[in-house]
């Protein structure tokens, strides 16, 4: 997976009022999909009911791609409660995936 700085992700997320965070989630989702994980299309995140399912599937894909280094439940909770700050905590594990 592409190496990204967690600090840069958070700063760009704040500067762009969250738009970069959506772009980051889309890019990482595409990378996870390329590694065989099942990630629904990113546009699902803008539909109120589907966004829960999308975040859960994204979290499961994160667990699969990192070989269990990230827990799907933890990633889901981070995405739900911390939003853009979740990228700061999750991206270092993605950086370890080659």
Secondary structure, DSSP 8 states (H G I E B T S, - for coil): -----HHHHHHHHHHTTTHHHHHHHHHHHHHHHHTT-----GGGGGSHHHHHHHHHHHHHHHHHHTTTSS-HHHHHHHHHHHTTHHHHHHHHHHHH--
